[in-house]
Amino acid sequence: MKSTIENKISDELLNSFYKEMSLKLAKRPEEDNYNKPFDGLKESNLLRDLAINRPELTINYIHLNDQSPFDEN
């Protein structure tokens, strides 16, 4: 996963997603096949950022995101 120095997910990565990629990302936690302990957290953050920036791709998976309030910036 590409990220900026501030450890934010890049706009380029978010803009590269399409529906099939979002579905695959949403199914990943069920597989629980991560090489590193924090890989699941990174994917969770990516799904959250997609929900904020590209909600049309994650409308069917919004229940997978943490429902706590978060800063969109």
N, C-alpha and C positions, 0 to 999 in steps of 0.2 A: 504494500500500500504506500503510495507516494504521499508525503506530507511536507509541510513547510518547516522552517526552523522552529517556529513556535509550536510545532506538533499539531497543527490544524490540518484537516483534510483539504487538499487543494481543490480549487474550482474546476480545474481540468479533469480531475478524477470524478468529481460529482457530475460534470457535464457529459462524461463518457458513458454513464450508465444508461441502460434501457430496461424494459420490463422483465425480460428473461434473466438478466443479471440480478435484478432486485429480488426476484423469486428465489434464485439460487442462494443469494446472501441471506434471505429470510429463513431458508431451510437449514443452513449450516449449523446453528446451535443444536438441532436435533441429532445431527451426525456426531457432534462432540469429538471430532478428530483433529485436534489442534496440535501442532508441533511444539509450540511454546505456550506457557500458561496465560500470557496476556494477549494472545492472538484472538481469542473469543471476545475480549473487551474491545480490541481495535475494531473488529467487525460490528460489534454493537454500536460503537461510536459512529461508524460509517453509516449504519442504518438510521441512526438518529439524525445525522447530518443530511441524509437523503430526505428524511421526513420533513425537515425544515426547509431545505432548498429545492427539492423536487418532489413535493407531496403526491403528485400524480402517480409516481412510481411505487409509493409505499402505502397507499390508502388501504390496501387489503392486509397489511402487516403492522398497522399502527399499534395493535395490542402487544406486539413484541417489544415495543419501546418502553422505557421507564416512564411512568406517568407523572413523575415529579416535574415541577416547573424548571425550565432551563433557559439560559440566556441565548438568544439567537445570534448574537454577535460573536 
